[in-house]
Amino acid sequence: MKKAKTLTGIFAALGISTFVCAGVLGYWKITGSTGNILTMSSFKNQIEEEYHAPAHVDPGQTVDKVVNVKNTGTADSMVRVRIKKMFGETREDGTFVPDDSLDPDMIQIRCNTGAWLYRDDGYYYYKGILKAGTGTREPLFRSYTLSRKADNAYRKKEARIVVAIESVQAQDDLGDIWKISDKELGISRPHNYQNISTEVIYLGRKDGFQMSEKDTDLFASFKNLTPGCARTQKILLENRSEEEIQLYLRAENTAQRSANNRTDKLVKELLEKYAVIEITGDQGQLYCGPVSGNLSGKSNSMREDICLGTFKAKESRKLQVKLALSDEMDNQLNELTGKVRWVFTARGDDGKTTASGSVVQTGDRTALGMWIALLGFSVLFLIGAFALERSYSRRD
């Protein structure tokens, strides 16, 4: 009798367990992944002069001094400069000591107004995008003149012209940084300088996900990055199916495009220390941390699925991803390429209808037949348990 009850219990437990699993596993999921690329570039602009300092300059004398700016980095830039003029003398230790009693406007400079725009903030703005490896098409100025009004107080004094340069990447918004518009500078930005929106489209259980870029790279704006810069990428999330879904996102480790262990180490440092992303959706901030998604010991690490929300049939929303690079980055990180794999998962239940499409997707899917089979097995186990119990009851 004890053996009979044990067998009956086993059959009943198997039946109930299978039924529960069928109920839980009745929720399907489909995944699609993207290999997102961010690239580093060197960013450097410098003043280039053609100048031979004369032994002395007489009042009214004009001296040749050609000043240009050259982009010596690998990222396109926009530049502005400020000119500071002064008189003084140089000490034996090489230190220049300005003489504030002398009028710096005695140094007369006629700047180029064709290629440069002067504003009330004291800066000359270059009218154009300075391509990597190129110099300004026209110099800021070609000469300076010592005013005829300069009297004996200026005799044997050294004149100094200091040109200070500031530059930003060509992709940056000048309105936010320098409070000047592209229109004022006559700049028309190429398409690749604009904030390109990328897409993640769910087509249905048959066809899965479609990504907008050829290589499924959602980080279209995160190219040619430099220390201290910040970029924003907007990603369109769209459910084109006929069913309601829950959409999730997580980050996974992926092989990097590097040649040796040293480069591997630098790329890891870039992705886990210096590059920080903030992901924001309709419900607010979803994640803020290393672009690798690896927040050790924290609940909002991107290594676990982050819910992007419930999407009704034909519903779309926008996801905003802001990337910021630390200005403390080492120069060794210039010109590196880092790869981040994002995995999107759509989940739902079998009570919904499906839609068909034509785009091939990668990921996993669950067949309805399997759930029907599980339910069938659970029923068989329960019937077996009931029959076994009845059989032993008759014997007693």
C-alpha positions in Angstrom: 0.0 0.0 0.0 2.9 2.4 0.8 4.5 1.6 -2.6 1.2 2.3 -4.3 0.8 5.7 -2.6 4.4 6.6 -3.5 3.9 5.8 -7.2 0.6 7.7 -7.3 2.3 10.7 -5.7 5.1 10.6 -8.2 2.7 10.5 -11.2 0.6 13.3 -9.7 3.6 15.4 -9.1 4.9 14.9 -12.6 1.5 15.9 -14.0 1.2 19.0 -11.9 4.8 20.0 -12.6 4.4 19.6 -16.3 1.1 21.5 -16.2 2.8 24.4 -14.3 5.7 24.4 -16.7 3.3 24.5 -19.6 1.6 27.5 -18.0 4.8 29.3 -17.4 6.4 28.4 -20.7 3.3 29.6 -22.5 5.1 32.9 -22.6 7.3 33.1 -25.7 10.3 35.2 -26.4 12.3 36.2 -29.5 15.7 37.9 -29.5 17.7 39.9 -32.0 21.1 41.4 -31.4 23.2 44.3 -32.7 27.0 44.8 -32.8 27.3 48.5 -32.0 30.6 50.2 -32.8 32.2 53.3 -31.2 35.4 54.7 -32.6 38.0 57.0 -31.1 40.0 59.6 -33.0 42.8 62.0 -32.2 41.6 65.6 -31.9 44.2 68.3 -32.2 44.4 71.8 -33.7 47.3 74.1 -33.6 48.4 77.6 -34.7 50.9 77.7 -37.5 52.9 80.8 -38.1 55.2 82.1 -40.8 57.2 84.7 -38.9 60.8 86.0 -38.5 61.0 88.3 -35.5 62.9 91.5 -36.4 65.6 93.0 -34.2 63.4 96.1 -33.7 60.3 97.7 -35.2 60.0 101.4 -35.9 56.7 103.3 -35.6 54.8 103.0 -38.8 56.6 99.8 -39.8 54.7 96.7 -41.0 56.0 93.3 -40.3 55.0 90.0 -42.0 53.4 87.5 -39.7 51.1 84.9 -41.3 48.8 83.1 -38.9 46.8 80.0 -39.8 45.2 77.1 -38.0 45.8 73.5 -38.9 43.9 70.4 -37.9 46.6 67.8 -37.1 44.1 65.2 -35.7 41.9 62.6 -37.3 38.6 64.2 -36.5 37.0 67.2 -38.3 36.7 70.3 -36.2 35.5 73.9 -36.0 37.7 76.6 -34.5 37.7 80.0 -33.0 40.6 82.1 -31.8 41.2 85.1 -29.6 44.1 87.6 -30.1 45.9 89.2 -27.2 48.4 92.0 -27.7 50.9 93.3 -25.2 54.2 95.1 -24.7 56.8 94.2 -22.1 60.2 92.7 -21.7 61.8 89.3 -21.3 63.9 88.6 -18.2 67.1 86.6 -18.2 65.3 83.5 -17.1 63.1 83.7 -20.2 60.0 85.0 -18.4 58.0 87.7 -20.3 56.8 90.5 -18.1 53.9 92.6 -19.5 54.0 96.4 -19.1 50.3 97.3 -18.4 51.1 101.1 -18.8 51.6 100.6 -22.5 48.6 100.6 -24.9 48.3 97.2 -26.7 46.3 98.8 -29.5 49.5 100.4 -30.7 50.0 97.0 -32.3 47.6 97.2 -35.3 46.3 94.0 -37.0 44.0 93.8 -39.9 42.3 90.4 -39.7 40.7 88.5 -42.6 36.9 89.0 -42.6 36.3 86.8 -45.6 37.1 83.5 -43.9 36.8 84.6 -40.3 33.9 86.2 -38.4 34.5 88.5 -35.4 31.9 88.7 -32.7 31.5 90.9 -29.6 32.7 88.0 -27.4 36.2 88.8 -28.6 36.6 85.7 -30.8 37.3 85.2 -34.5 35.3 82.2 -35.8 36.5 80.3 -38.8 33.8 80.1 -41.4 33.8 76.5 -42.2 34.6 72.9 -41.1 38.3 72.2 -40.7 38.8 68.8 -42.2 41.3 66.4 -40.5 44.8 67.0 -41.8 44.0 70.4 -43.4 44.6 74.0 -42.6 42.4 77.1 -42.8 41.9 78.2 -46.4 42.9 81.8 -45.6 45.0 83.0 -42.7 43.6 85.0 -39.8 46.0 87.8 -40.6 49.2 88.3 -42.7 51.0 91.2 -40.9 51.0 93.7 -38.1 52.0 97.4 -37.9 53.4 99.4 -35.1 51.4 102.6 -34.9 53.0 105.9 -35.8 51.7 107.2 -32.5 54.1 105.0 -30.5 56.5 107.3 -28.7 59.7 106.8 -26.8 57.8 104.9 -24.1 57.6 101.9 -26.5 61.3 102.1 -27.4 63.2 98.8 -26.7 60.0 97.2 -25.6 59.1 93.8 -26.9 55.7 93.4 -28.6 53.8 90.1 -28.1 50.9 88.8 -30.1 49.3 85.7 -28.5 46.8 83.8 -30.5 44.7 81.4 -28.4 42.7 78.7 -30.1 39.6 76.8 -29.1 38.1 74.0 -31.1 35.2 71.6 -31.0 34.3 68.5 -33.1 32.4 69.1 -36.3 29.5 67.0 -35.0 29.0 69.2 -31.9 26.2 71.7 -31.6 27.7 75.2 -31.8 24.5 76.8 -30.4 25.0 74.9 -27.1 28.7 75.4 -26.9 29.6 78.8 -28.4 26.1 80.3 -28.7 26.5 80.8 -32.5 24.5 79.2 -35.3 25.7 77.3 -38.4 23.9 80.0 -40.5 26.0 82.8 -39.0 29.2 81.0 -40.1 27.7 79.9 -43.4 28.2 76.3 -42.6 26.2 73.5 -44.2 27.0 70.3 -42.5 27.3 67.0 -44.4 24.7 64.3 -43.6 27.2 62.3 -41.6 27.5 65.2 -39.1 23.8 65.0 -38.2 22.3 63.1 -35.4 21.1 60.0 -37.4 18.2 58.1 -35.9 18.5 54.4 -35.9 15.8 51.8 -35.6 14.8 48.5 -33.9 11.7 47.1 -35.5 9.8 44.0 -34.2 8.0 42.4 -37.1 6.3 39.4 -35.4 7.1 35.9 -34.2 7.8 34.7 -37.7 10.2 37.3 -38.8 11.6 38.7 -35.5 13.6 41.9 -35.4 14.8 44.2 -38.1 17.6 46.7 -37.4 18.0 49.8 -39.5 21.7 49.7 -40.2 23.5 47.4 -42.7 25.7 45.9 -40.0 23.0 46.3 -37.3 25.0 49.1 -35.8 22.8 51.4 -33.7 25.6 53.8 -32.7 25.6 55.9 -35.8 26.5 59.0 -33.9 29.2 57.5 -31.8 32.1 57.7 -34.3 35.3 59.7 -34.2 35.0 60.3 -30.5 37.5 62.4 -28.5 38.1 62.8 -24.7 35.6 65.0 -23.1 33.0 64.9 -25.9 29.4 64.0 -25.5 27.1 62.6 -28.2 23.4 61.7 -28.3 21.8 58.9 -30.3 18.1 58.5 -30.8 16.8 55.0 -31.5 13.3 54.3 -32.7 11.6 51.3 -31.2 8.7 50.0 -33.2 6.3 47.1 -32.8 4.9 46.4 -36.3 3.2 43.2 -35.3 -0.5 42.7 -34.5 0.2 41.6 -30.9 1.2 43.3 -27.7 4.8 42.7 -26.6 7.1 43.5 -23.7 10.5 44.7 -25.0 13.8 44.2 -23.1 17.4 45.1 -23.6 20.7 43.8 -22.2 24.4 44.0 -23.0 26.6 41.0 -23.6 30.4 40.5 -24.0 31.6 40.4 -27.5 34.9 39.8 -29.3 36.8 43.1 -30.0 38.5 44.0 -33.2 42.0 44.2 -31.7 45.4 42.9 -32.7 47.1 42.1 -29.4 46.6 41.7 -25.6 47.7 45.3 -25.0 45.0 46.7 -27.3 42.5 44.4 -25.7 43.3 45.8 -22.3 43.0 49.4 -23.6 39.6 48.7 -25.3 38.3 47.1 -22.1 39.5 50.2 -20.2 37.6 52.4 -22.7 34.4 50.5 -22.5 34.3 49.9 -18.7 35.9 53.1 -17.3 35.9 56.1 -19.6 32.8 55.7 -21.8 29.6 56.2 -19.9 26.1 56.0 -21.4 22.7 57.1 -20.1 19.7 55.4 -21.6 16.4 57.2 -21.3 12.9 56.2 -22.3 9.3 57.4 -21.8 9.5 56.1 -18.2 12.7 58.0 -17.4 16.2 56.9 -17.0 16.7 53.2 -17.6 20.4 52.8 -17.2 23.4 55.0 -16.5 26.9 53.4 -16.3 29.7 52.0 -18.4 28.9 51.5 -22.1 29.8 47.8 -21.6 26.8 47.5 -19.4 28.9 45.9 -16.6 27.8 47.5 -13.3 29.2 44.9 -10.9 26.9 44.1 -7.9 24.2 46.6 -8.9 20.6 45.9 -9.7 20.4 48.0 -12.8 23.4 46.5 -14.6 22.7 46.0 -18.3 24.0 42.5 -18.1 20.4 41.6 -17.0 17.4 42.4 -19.1 16.1 46.0 -18.7 12.4 46.5 -19.5 11.9 49.1 -22.2 8.1 48.9 -21.7 5.0 47.3 -23.1 4.3 48.0 -26.7 0.8 47.7 -28.2 0.4 46.5 -31.7 1.7 49.1 -34.2 3.1 51.3 -31.4 6.5 53.0 -31.5 8.6 55.0 -29.1 12.0 56.7 -29.0 14.9 55.7 -26.9 17.6 58.3 -26.2 21.2 57.2 -25.6 23.7 59.8 -24.4 27.4 58.9 -24.5 30.0 60.9 -22.6 33.7 60.3 -22.6 35.9 61.3 -19.7 38.5 64.1 -20.4 40.9 62.1 -18.3 41.4 59.5 -20.9 45.0 58.6 -21.8 46.3 59.4 -25.3 46.9 55.7 -25.8 43.1 55.3 -26.2 43.1 57.5 -29.4 42.0 55.7 -32.6 40.7 52.7 -30.8 37.5 50.8 -31.8 35.2 49.3 -29.3 32.3 46.9 -29.9 29.2 46.6 -27.7 26.6 43.9 -28.3 23.0 44.7 -27.4 20.4 42.0 -27.3 16.7 43.0 -27.7 14.1 40.5 -26.5 10.4 40.6 -27.3 8.1 38.7 -25.0 4.4 37.9 -25.1 1.9 35.1 -24.5 0.3 32.6 -26.9 -3.1 34.2 -26.5 -2.1 36.9 -29.1 -2.3 36.7 -32.9 0.9 36.9 -34.9 1.8 38.9 -38.0 4.1 37.9 -40.9 6.8 39.9 -42.6 9.7 39.4 -45.0 12.9 40.2 -43.1 15.1 37.4 -41.8 15.9 37.7 -38.0 18.3 36.0 -35.6 17.3 34.8 -32.2 15.2 32.1 -30.6 11.5 31.3 -30.8 9.1 28.9 -29.1 6.6 26.8 -31.1 3.0 26.5 -30.0 3.0 22.8 -30.6 5.5 22.3 -27.8 3.2 23.8 -25.3 0.3 21.7 -26.5 2.5 18.6 -26.1 3.5 19.7 -22.6 -0.2 20.1 -21.7 -0.9 16.7 -23.2 1.8 15.0 -21.1 0.5 16.7 -18.0 -3.0 15.3 -18.6 -1.6 11.8 -19.2 0.4 11.9 -16.0 -2.6 13.0 -14.0 -4.8 10.3 -15.6 -2.1 7.7 -14.9 -2.0 8.8 -11.3 -5.8 8.6 -11.0 -5.9 5.2 -12.6 -3.1 3.8 -10.4 -4.9 5.1 -7.3 -8.2 3.4 -8.4 -6.4 0.1 -9.2 -4.8 -0.1 -5.8 -8.0 0.9 -4.1 -9.9 -2.0 -5.7 -7.3 -4.4 -4.5 -7.7 -3.2 -1.0 
